[in-house]
Amino acid sequence: MASIEAKIQQNPPQKTQNVFLGTQIFMRTFTMTATLAATWVTVTNKQTAQIVGIEFDARYNYSPAFTFFAYANAVVSAFSLLSLFLVFLFHRKGSHPANYFILFLHDLMMLCLLLAGCSAATAIGYVGKYGNSHSGWAPICDHFGKFCKRGTNSMVLSYLSVIFLLMLTISSATKSRQILV
């Protein structure tokens, strides 16, 4: 009886495997596309404005936080493409928990990197929008509205990717939990 249950756990039905594969492909493709779009929007984000007769520029690379945000999105996008290939490779080899543990570690590292980039960009974006009266920093979004709007859009795309990476991490962890059994 125990051997029959072990075989059932090792070889889930083909329909279940196909649904899991389809879900993995969708979420990884969305993550790759959204982080690539967030990178593009961030890298092309610039605006020039005149304040008191002086011309000022706002660009993503003037802030180390936005630069880190752009690089984090680019790295996650590239590694999401790599993980898409890994999912196909692992699906062809069969459903082995060790393979899902590799995906779990990959998804967890990408989640941490992207969340760090989002956090840095959000903190600087908050200061840009509201300023900080204690430090004497004035808000700049009044003068650079287009720059701030595009930055917000980029962060929304990136935070959606964080949600999808979290779901991927949980699903990979769930599939790999049988490794110690």
C-alpha positions in Angstrom: 0.0 0.0 0.0 2.8 2.4 0.9 4.6 1.7 -2.4 1.4 2.6 -4.4 1.2 5.9 -2.6 4.8 6.6 -3.2 4.4 6.0 -7.0 1.4 8.3 -7.1 3.3 11.0 -5.4 6.3 10.5 -7.7 4.3 10.5 -10.9 1.4 13.0 -10.8 -1.2 12.7 -13.6 -0.2 14.2 -16.9 -3.0 16.8 -16.8 -1.6 18.1 -13.4 1.9 18.3 -14.9 0.6 20.2 -17.9 -1.4 22.6 -15.9 1.7 23.2 -13.7 3.9 23.7 -16.7 1.4 26.1 -18.3 1.2 28.1 -15.1 5.0 28.2 -14.8 5.4 29.4 -18.4 2.8 32.1 -18.0 4.1 33.5 -14.8 7.8 33.4 -15.9 6.9 35.0 -19.2 4.9 37.7 -17.5 7.8 38.3 -15.1 10.3 38.5 -17.9 8.2 40.9 -19.9 7.2 43.1 -17.1 10.7 43.5 -15.8 12.0 44.1 -19.3 9.4 46.8 -19.7 10.2 48.3 -16.3 13.9 48.4 -17.3 13.1 50.1 -20.7 10.7 52.7 -19.1 13.3 53.5 -16.4 16.3 53.7 -18.8 14.5 56.0 -21.2 13.0 58.2 -18.4 14.3 61.8 -18.7 12.8 65.2 -18.6 14.0 68.8 -18.8 12.3 71.6 -16.9 12.9 75.3 -16.3 12.8 76.4 -12.7 13.4 80.1 -12.0 14.8 80.5 -15.5 17.4 77.8 -15.1 17.1 74.5 -17.0 17.3 71.3 -15.0 17.4 67.7 -16.1 15.9 64.6 -14.4 17.3 61.3 -15.5 17.3 57.8 -13.9 21.1 57.6 -13.7 21.4 60.7 -11.5 20.2 58.5 -8.6 22.0 55.4 -7.6 18.7 53.9 -6.3 17.1 54.3 -9.8 20.2 52.9 -11.4 20.1 49.9 -9.1 16.4 49.5 -9.8 17.0 49.5 -13.6 19.9 46.9 -13.3 17.9 44.7 -10.9 15.0 44.6 -13.4 17.3 43.8 -16.3 19.0 41.0 -14.4 15.7 39.5 -13.3 14.4 39.7 -16.8 17.4 37.9 -18.2 17.3 35.2 -15.5 13.6 34.8 -16.0 14.3 33.8 -19.5 16.9 31.4 -18.3 14.4 29.9 -15.8 11.9 29.5 -18.6 14.4 27.3 -20.4 15.1 25.4 -17.2 11.4 24.7 -16.7 11.2 23.2 -20.2 14.3 21.1 -19.6 13.1 19.9 -16.2 9.7 19.0 -17.7 11.3 16.9 -20.3 13.4 15.1 -17.7 10.5 14.4 -15.5 9.0 15.7 -12.2 11.9 15.3 -9.8 11.8 17.4 -6.5 15.5 18.3 -6.8 14.8 20.2 -10.0 12.1 22.2 -8.3 14.5 22.9 -5.5 16.9 24.5 -8.0 14.0 26.6 -9.3 13.0 27.5 -5.8 16.5 28.9 -5.0 16.5 30.7 -8.4 13.1 32.3 -7.8 14.0 33.2 -4.2 17.2 35.0 -5.3 15.4 36.9 -8.1 12.6 37.8 -5.7 15.1 39.3 -3.2 17.0 41.2 -5.9 13.9 42.7 -7.4 12.3 43.5 -4.1 15.6 45.3 -3.1 15.5 47.3 -6.3 11.8 48.2 -5.9 12.4 49.3 -2.3 15.2 51.6 -3.2 13.3 53.2 -6.1 10.2 53.5 -3.9 12.1 55.3 -1.2 13.7 57.8 -3.6 10.4 58.2 -5.4 8.7 59.1 -2.1 11.2 61.7 -1.4 10.9 63.0 -5.0 7.1 63.3 -4.6 6.8 64.6 -1.1 10.2 65.9 -0.2 11.6 65.8 3.4 11.1 69.0 5.4 13.5 67.8 8.1 16.4 67.5 5.6 15.4 70.5 3.6 14.6 68.4 0.5 11.9 69.9 -1.7 9.6 67.7 -3.7 10.5 67.7 -7.4 7.5 66.0 -8.9 5.7 69.3 -9.2 8.3 70.3 -11.8 9.1 66.9 -13.3 5.6 65.4 -13.6 6.4 63.2 -16.7 9.5 61.9 -15.1 7.7 60.9 -11.9 4.7 59.4 -13.7 7.0 57.2 -15.8 8.9 56.2 -12.7 5.7 55.2 -11.0 4.6 53.2 -14.0 7.9 51.4 -14.0 7.6 50.6 -10.3 4.1 49.3 -10.7 5.3 46.8 -13.4 8.2 45.8 -11.2 5.9 45.3 -8.1 3.6 43.1 -10.3 6.7 41.0 -11.1 7.5 40.7 -7.4 4.0 39.3 -6.8 4.5 36.8 -9.7 8.0 35.8 -8.4 6.5 35.3 -4.9 3.9 32.9 -6.4 6.7 31.1 -8.4 8.8 30.8 -5.2 5.9 29.3 -3.3 5.0 26.9 -6.1 8.6 25.8 -6.5 8.9 25.3 -2.8 5.7 23.2 -2.7 7.0 21.0 -5.5 10.4 20.6 -4.0 9.3 19.7 -0.4 9.3 16.0 -1.3 13.1 16.1 -1.7 13.6 15.1 2.0 11.0 12.4 2.0 
